[in-house]
Amino acid sequence: MATHQIGDSLARGKLKLSEFQAALNEKTHECLQKTDAYVHHNPWKAVGWAAGLGFVIGLIVRRR
């Protein structure tokens, strides 16, 4: 009886995890599409942001 309950609980957990993974994949894909569209419409802004972010990360890493 306890083994059956554990099996059911495990099956429900796997189902919830797969649903969460599917939702996360959908949101990630949507975010990537929006980012790609932004970069295509604003290439120099994207380059500026990337350079600025790289500079800040470089400063942080250098201090360690």
C-alpha positions, -999 to 999 in steps of 0.1 A, spaced: 0 0 0 27 25 9 47 15 -22 17 23 -43 13 57 -27 49 65 -32 47 54 -68 16 76 -74 33 106 -57 64 101 -78 43 99 -110 25 132 -101 59 148 -93 72 137 -127 41 151 -145 44 184 -127 81 186 -135 75 179 -172 47 206 -173 70 231 -156 98 222 -180 75 227 -210 63 261 -197 99 272 -190 110 261 -225 81 281 -241 90 313 -221 127 309 -229 119 305 -266 97 336 -265 124 356 -247 150 345 -272 128 356 -301 122 390 -286 159 394 -279 168 384 -315 142 409 -329 156 437 -307 192 430 -317 182 430 -354 164 463 -351 190 480 -328 224 464 -336 245 493 -323 226 496 -290 231 458 -286 268 462 -292 270 491 -267 251 471 -240 273 441 -246 305 462 -244 293 480 -212 283 447 -195 316 431 -205 335 461 -190 316 459 -157 321 422 -155 358 427 -162 360 453 -134 343 429 -109 365 399 -119 397 420 -117 390 430 -81 390 394 -69 
